Amino acid sequence: METTLTNLGKCHTLDLREARENLQKQTYAGVNAGLMLALDTHMEEQIDGAGDEAAPIFTNAYENGFRYYVHAPDTIPYLVSEGISVSPGSRVYSAISMNRYILLSPEEWGNCSETWPHRYSTDIPYSAVNCESLCKVGNHLKGQTFKNPKF
């Protein structure tokens, strides 16, 4: 598990692509089969500002609980708008399914791409989400506003 710090707090990434085969597939259906995470919010460590001490700074910047994202490997999730929030003391059940997209060639009226535009040099796989994110970063660094590229 890899941990990074984001604008929403600590992010723990669980990538099971290199795990044993029995951890990569769910063999039984139902709530009791699959991946289960038991998370502790440690609410006893929260500084609430009640009492004689000074009010904590930036206490409204974070919410109590967790937020989780299920996304394709090596893609950049939209941290603010995507994901599922879980409040302390609650349970959440989720199911995922795989979508497979087959891009049409221009001869078949397709307008998609499987490769990066010539101006990008990156090791992450091509996807519309990754392309849009890198375009936004590139335009921000140049001081320009974002214009939706053709994917």
Backbone as CSV, one residue per row, in Angstrom:
resi,resn,N_x,N_y,N_z,CA_x,CA_y,CA_z,C_x,C_y,C_z
1,MET,0.850,-1.167,0.000,0.000,0.000,0.000,0.896,1.231,0.000
2,GLU,0.575,2.166,-0.855,1.354,3.396,-1.000,0.556,4.557,-0.408
3,THR,1.227,5.433,0.335,0.564,6.574,0.957,1.118,7.869,0.390
4,THR,0.218,8.768,-0.015,0.612,10.095,-0.487,-0.289,11.123,0.183
5,LEU,0.172,12.361,0.237,-0.602,13.443,0.832,-1.236,14.258,-0.290
6,THR,-2.563,14.443,-0.227,-3.284,15.215,-1.237,-3.951,16.398,-0.563
7,ASN,-4.674,17.208,-1.361,-5.380,18.344,-0.778,-6.568,17.914,0.079
8,LEU,-6.958,16.649,0.015,-8.038,16.139,0.860,-7.535,15.367,2.069
9,GLY,-6.230,15.215,2.208,-5.659,14.450,3.316,-4.793,13.324,2.804
10,LYS,-4.569,12.324,3.650,-3.744,11.180,3.251,-4.497,10.292,2.272
11,CYS,-3.787,9.830,1.269,-4.352,8.924,0.274,-3.579,7.616,0.337
12,HIS,-4.282,6.522,0.616,-3.680,5.193,0.651,-4.118,4.459,-0.608
13,THR,-3.163,4.102,-1.446,-3.466,3.437,-2.713,-3.269,1.944,-2.568
14,LEU,-4.299,1.198,-2.895,-4.261,-0.255,-2.851,-4.290,-0.757,-4.288
15,ASP,-3.196,-1.350,-4.734,-3.067,-1.844,-6.107,-2.792,-3.340,-6.039
16,LEU,-3.750,-4.134,-6.455,-3.638,-5.588,-6.342,-3.184,-6.260,-7.634
17,ARG,-2.684,-5.501,-8.595,-2.250,-6.117,-9.854,-1.096,-7.085,-9.652
18,GLU,-0.241,-6.845,-8.673,0.913,-7.712,-8.415,0.654,-8.697,-7.271
19,ALA,-0.569,-8.717,-6.756,-0.901,-9.613,-5.639,-1.126,-11.037,-6.141
20,ARG,-1.238,-11.959,-5.177,-1.541,-13.351,-5.536,-2.837,-13.407,-6.334
21,GLU,-2.962,-14.437,-7.147,-4.121,-14.544,-8.040,-5.441,-14.618,-7.275
22,ASN,-5.443,-15.266,-6.106,-6.698,-15.378,-5.358,-7.156,-14.040,-4.783
23,LEU,-6.289,-13.032,-4.745,-6.679,-11.701,-4.290,-7.155,-10.815,-5.438
24,GLN,-6.980,-11.260,-6.665,-7.325,-10.434,-7.816,-8.737,-10.675,-8.335
25,LYS,-9.364,-11.764,-7.929,-10.705,-12.082,-8.420,-11.596,-12.497,-7.263
26,GLN,-12.834,-12.080,-7.329,-13.817,-12.512,-6.341,-14.415,-13.817,-6.834
27,THR,-14.348,-14.851,-6.004,-14.819,-16.167,-6.435,-16.263,-16.440,-6.047
28,TYR,-16.783,-15.726,-5.057,-18.163,-15.909,-4.621,-18.882,-14.572,-4.676
29,ALA,-20.174,-14.610,-4.928,-20.975,-13.390,-4.941,-21.476,-13.084,-3.539
30,GLY,-21.791,-11.835,-3.294,-22.419,-11.467,-2.035,-21.595,-10.521,-1.191
31,VAL,-22.236,-10.048,-0.133,-21.635,-9.062,0.759,-20.446,-9.631,1.516
32,ASN,-20.472,-10.907,1.849,-19.411,-11.507,2.652,-18.198,-11.931,1.835
33,ALA,-18.236,-11.783,0.541,-17.101,-12.134,-0.312,-16.554,-10.855,-0.938
34,GLY,-15.296,-10.855,-1.262,-14.692,-9.675,-1.866,-13.789,-8.950,-0.891
35,LEU,-13.468,-7.731,-1.206,-12.564,-6.915,-0.398,-13.342,-6.225,0.715
36,MET,-12.837,-6.328,1.942,-13.453,-5.649,3.069,-12.394,-4.788,3.741
37,LEU,-12.714,-3.526,3.963,-11.821,-2.607,4.662,-12.491,-2.187,5.960
38,ALA,-11.794,-2.320,7.069,-12.271,-1.839,8.362,-11.383,-0.658,8.730
39,LEU,-11.963,0.534,8.767,-11.195,1.761,8.959,-11.596,2.442,10.258
40,ASP,-10.613,2.962,10.984,-10.845,3.640,12.257,-10.535,5.120,12.075
41,THR,-11.502,5.982,12.353,-11.308,7.423,12.175,-10.519,8.065,13.305
42,HIS,-10.326,7.378,14.405,-9.627,7.928,15.582,-10.230,9.277,15.982
43,MET,-11.533,9.297,16.170,-12.215,10.530,16.550,-11.745,11.057,17.904
44,GLU,-11.162,10.177,18.737,-10.664,10.632,20.039,-9.473,11.574,19.889
45,GLU,-8.849,11.587,18.711,-7.702,12.463,18.474,-8.107,13.802,17.871
46,GLN,-9.374,13.992,17.585,-9.833,15.225,16.952,-9.772,16.385,17.931
47,ILE,-9.314,17.529,17.466,-9.294,18.753,18.268,-10.574,19.505,17.943
48,ASP,-11.470,19.624,18.923,-12.758,20.250,18.631,-12.835,21.708,19.058
49,GLY,-11.871,22.199,19.798,-11.864,23.599,20.185,-12.763,23.921,21.364
50,ALA,-13.367,22.922,21.986,-14.220,23.169,23.151,-13.335,23.248,24.389
51,GLY,-13.510,24.258,25.154,-12.704,24.409,26.362,-11.952,25.729,26.343
52,ASP,-10.877,25.809,27.148,-10.133,27.054,27.284,-9.046,27.239,26.238
53,GLU,-8.716,26.174,25.496,-7.635,26.302,24.523,-8.084,27.125,23.314
54,ALA,-7.115,27.592,22.555,-7.404,28.391,21.361,-8.108,27.528,20.317
55,ALA,-8.951,28.160,19.533,-9.667,27.432,18.475,-8.669,26.960,17.423
56,PRO,-8.786,25.722,16.986,-7.860,25.213,15.986,-8.057,25.902,14.634
57,ILE,-6.955,26.070,13.941,-6.982,26.715,12.625,-7.355,25.676,11.575
58,PHE,-8.107,26.069,10.583,-8.488,25.234,9.436,-9.286,23.991,9.835
59,THR,-10.067,24.044,10.908,-10.821,22.848,11.297,-11.925,22.514,10.311
60,ASN,-12.409,23.469,9.557,-13.472,23.199,8.587,-12.933,22.757,7.238
61,ALA,-11.613,22.683,7.094,-11.032,22.308,5.810,-11.194,20.822,5.525
62,TYR,-11.407,20.017,6.554,-11.529,18.569,6.375,-12.837,18.091,6.972
63,GLU,-13.337,16.986,6.465,-14.531,16.385,7.043,-14.144,15.091,7.730
64,ASN,-14.911,14.708,8.724,-14.649,13.456,9.425,-15.066,12.291,8.551
65,GLY,-14.257,11.255,8.559,-14.588,10.060,7.802,-13.583,9.785,6.705
66,PHE,-14.057,9.088,5.690,-13.191,8.647,4.600,-13.872,8.912,3.272
67,ARG,-13.087,8.942,2.246,-13.596,9.003,0.875,-12.796,7.996,0.078
68,TYR,-13.488,7.181,-0.696,-12.746,6.208,-1.486,-13.131,6.290,-2.958
69,TYR,-12.173,5.905,-3.783,-12.302,5.969,-5.235,-11.936,4.615,-5.814
70,VAL,-12.707,4.156,-6.744,-12.346,2.973,-7.513,-12.135,3.473,-8.930
71,HIS,-10.915,3.328,-9.419,-10.625,3.814,-10.768,-9.611,2.908,-11.432
72,ALA,-9.499,3.044,-12.717,-8.564,2.226,-13.483,-7.135,2.522,-13.037
73,PRO,-6.266,1.523,-13.080,-4.874,1.754,-12.695,-4.232,2.829,-13.569
74,ASP,-3.344,3.585,-12.976,-2.569,4.615,-13.672,-3.429,5.717,-14.270
75,THR,-4.614,5.941,-13.736,-5.419,7.085,-14.150,-5.489,8.069,-12.998
76,ILE,-5.788,9.300,-13.317,-5.844,10.362,-12.321,-7.311,10.577,-11.946
77,PRO,-7.725,10.258,-10.709,-9.130,10.466,-10.340,-9.397,11.942,-10.058
78,TYR,-10.642,12.357,-10.255,-11.051,13.707,-9.881,-11.334,13.683,-8.386
79,LEU,-10.391,14.144,-7.582,-10.492,14.001,-6.132,-11.676,14.734,-5.535
80,VAL,-12.056,15.871,-6.091,-13.115,16.659,-5.478,-14.497,16.127,-5.834
81,SER,-14.706,15.709,-7.066,-16.052,15.350,-7.495,-16.323,13.856,-7.532
82,GLU,-15.318,13.034,-7.667,-15.535,11.599,-7.722,-15.375,11.004,-6.331
83,GLY,-15.725,9.776,-6.195,-15.516,9.085,-4.938,-16.775,8.987,-4.113
84,ILE,-16.686,8.182,-3.088,-17.807,7.937,-2.187,-17.356,8.296,-0.782
85,SER,-18.109,9.160,-0.115,-17.783,9.574,1.251,-18.430,8.622,2.245
86,VAL,-17.677,8.301,3.297,-18.155,7.410,4.348,-17.978,8.125,5.681
87,SER,-19.073,8.366,6.372,-19.024,9.027,7.675,-18.628,8.031,8.749
88,PRO,-18.044,8.524,9.862,-17.690,7.625,10.961,-18.922,6.883,11.475
89,GLY,-18.741,5.606,11.789,-19.819,4.795,12.333,-20.789,4.249,11.301
90,SER,-20.487,4.407,10.023,-21.407,3.897,9.002,-20.747,2.808,8.164
91,ARG,-21.579,2.071,7.425,-21.129,0.994,6.553,-21.505,1.327,5.124
92,VAL,-20.643,0.943,4.206,-20.910,1.175,2.790,-20.588,-0.094,2.027
93,TYR,-21.467,-0.459,1.122,-21.234,-1.597,0.237,-21.172,-1.070,-1.187
94,SER,-20.191,-1.520,-1.935,-20.030,-1.078,-3.319,-19.778,-2.272,-4.211
95,ALA,-20.165,-2.135,-5.442,-19.870,-3.144,-6.456,-19.237,-2.440,-7.643
96,ILE,-18.341,-3.110,-8.294,-17.710,-2.539,-9.479,-17.887,-3.509,-10.639
97,SER,-17.842,-2.966,-11.816,-17.875,-3.793,-13.019,-16.939,-3.168,-14.043
98,MET,-16.523,-3.973,-14.980,-15.556,-3.515,-15.957,-16.273,-3.087,-17.236
99,ASN,-15.837,-1.975,-17.808,-16.306,-1.530,-19.114,-15.160,-1.666,-20.097
100,ARG,-15.468,-2.143,-21.279,-14.448,-2.255,-22.316,-14.890,-1.398,-23.486
101,TYR,-14.029,-0.473,-23.888,-14.322,0.415,-24.997,-13.458,0.033,-26.186
102,ILE,-14.068,-0.087,-27.327,-13.335,-0.346,-28.565,-13.441,0.922,-29.402
103,LEU,-12.301,1.539,-29.675,-12.285,2.800,-30.408,-12.474,2.548,-31.895
104,LEU,-13.323,3.347,-32.516,-13.562,3.225,-33.945,-12.484,3.965,-34.721
105,SER,-12.128,3.432,-35.853,-11.156,4.101,-36.722,-11.850,5.260,-37.438
106,PRO,-11.084,6.227,-37.966,-11.705,7.336,-38.702,-12.552,6.858,-39.885
107,GLU,-12.178,5.725,-40.489,-12.960,5.194,-41.607,-14.349,4.744,-41.157
108,GLU,-14.482,4.415,-39.874,-15.765,3.975,-39.328,-16.433,5.104,-38.538
109,TRP,-16.121,6.333,-38.856,-16.681,7.532,-38.248,-16.230,7.737,-36.803
110,GLY,-15.121,7.150,-36.439,-14.589,7.350,-35.093,-13.724,8.594,-35.033
111,ASN,-13.616,9.183,-33.859,-12.802,10.378,-33.672,-11.995,10.255,-32.384
112,CYS,-11.676,9.026,-31.998,-10.944,8.793,-30.758,-9.480,8.501,-31.062
113,SER,-8.694,8.459,-30.025,-7.271,8.206,-30.188,-6.825,7.179,-29.160
114,GLU,-5.825,6.401,-29.502,-5.235,5.457,-28.554,-3.848,5.910,-28.123
115,THR,-3.372,7.008,-28.668,-2.017,7.481,-28.364,-2.071,8.927,-27.899
116,TRP,-1.004,9.348,-27.252,-0.900,10.718,-26.768,-0.647,11.669,-27.930
117,PRO,-1.130,12.919,-27.821,-0.756,13.922,-28.821,0.761,14.112,-28.824
118,HIS,1.291,14.591,-29.923,2.748,14.675,-30.082,3.427,15.554,-29.045
119,ARG,2.735,16.514,-28.451,3.375,17.433,-27.496,3.535,16.844,-26.098
120,TYR,2.907,15.691,-25.824,2.994,15.078,-24.506,4.029,13.966,-24.488
121,SER,4.774,13.913,-23.401,5.732,12.834,-23.188,5.516,12.323,-21.769
122,THR,4.891,11.165,-21.648,4.566,10.625,-20.333,4.541,9.106,-20.380
123,ASP,4.694,8.493,-19.210,4.677,7.036,-19.111,3.307,6.486,-18.727
124,ILE,2.377,7.357,-18.318,1.068,6.844,-17.923,0.266,6.490,-19.174
125,PRO,-0.627,5.507,-19.081,-1.392,5.090,-20.257,-2.336,6.185,-20.740
126,TYR,-2.632,6.167,-22.019,-3.541,7.157,-22.582,-4.975,6.861,-22.170
127,SER,-5.672,7.886,-21.727,-7.116,7.839,-21.508,-7.610,9.272,-21.624
128,ALA,-8.903,9.446,-21.838,-9.458,10.790,-21.949,-9.266,11.564,-20.646
129,VAL,-9.435,10.899,-19.499,-9.269,11.562,-18.198,-7.825,12.014,-18.011
130,ASN,-6.858,11.132,-18.297,-5.450,11.507,-18.162,-5.090,12.627,-19.123
131,CYS,-5.592,12.574,-20.349,-5.287,13.597,-21.341,-5.818,14.959,-20.890
132,GLU,-7.056,14.987,-20.411,-7.637,16.244,-19.952,-6.877,16.799,-18.747
133,SER,-6.492,15.936,-17.811,-5.750,16.389,-16.628,-4.402,16.974,-17.009
134,LEU,-3.669,16.300,-17.902,-2.367,16.819,-18.318,-2.506,18.107,-19.121
135,CYS,-3.566,18.226,-19.903,-3.807,19.454,-20.657,-4.061,20.622,-19.707
136,LYS,-4.857,20.385,-18.668,-5.129,21.437,-17.685,-3.849,21.878,-16.987
137,VAL,-3.025,20.920,-16.595,-1.760,21.251,-15.929,-0.858,22.035,-16.869
138,GLY,-0.747,21.576,-18.117,0.104,22.265,-19.090,-0.340,23.688,-19.337
139,ASN,-1.646,23.908,-19.490,-2.150,25.259,-19.710,-2.006,26.116,-18.467
140,HIS,-2.168,25.528,-17.280,-1.993,26.281,-16.038,-0.547,26.758,-15.905
141,LEU,0.393,25.885,-16.223,1.801,26.267,-16.122,2.154,27.358,-17.123
142,LYS,1.449,27.396,-18.251,1.683,28.435,-19.259,0.901,29.705,-18.945
143,GLY,0.031,29.666,-17.932,-0.772,30.829,-17.568,-1.993,31.006,-18.447
144,GLN,-2.444,29.948,-19.114,-3.602,30.027,-19.997,-4.808,29.405,-19.307
145,THR,-5.975,29.732,-19.816,-7.173,29.060,-19.326,-7.341,27.760,-20.087
146,PHE,-8.083,26.851,-19.502,-8.248,25.526,-20.105,-9.236,25.581,-21.256
147,LYS,-8.847,24.991,-22.363,-9.735,24.813,-23.508,-9.834,23.325,-23.746
148,ASN,-11.040,22.826,-23.843,-11.261,21.391,-23.968,-10.606,20.852,-25.235
149,PRO,-9.618,19.938,-25.088,-8.963,19.390,-26.274,-9.829,18.329,-26.929
150,LYS,-9.510,18.013,-28.150,-10.168,16.891,-28.815,-9.430,15.643,-28.411
151,PHE,-10.150,14.671,-27.875,-9.521,13.449,-27.385,-9.428,12.475,-28.508
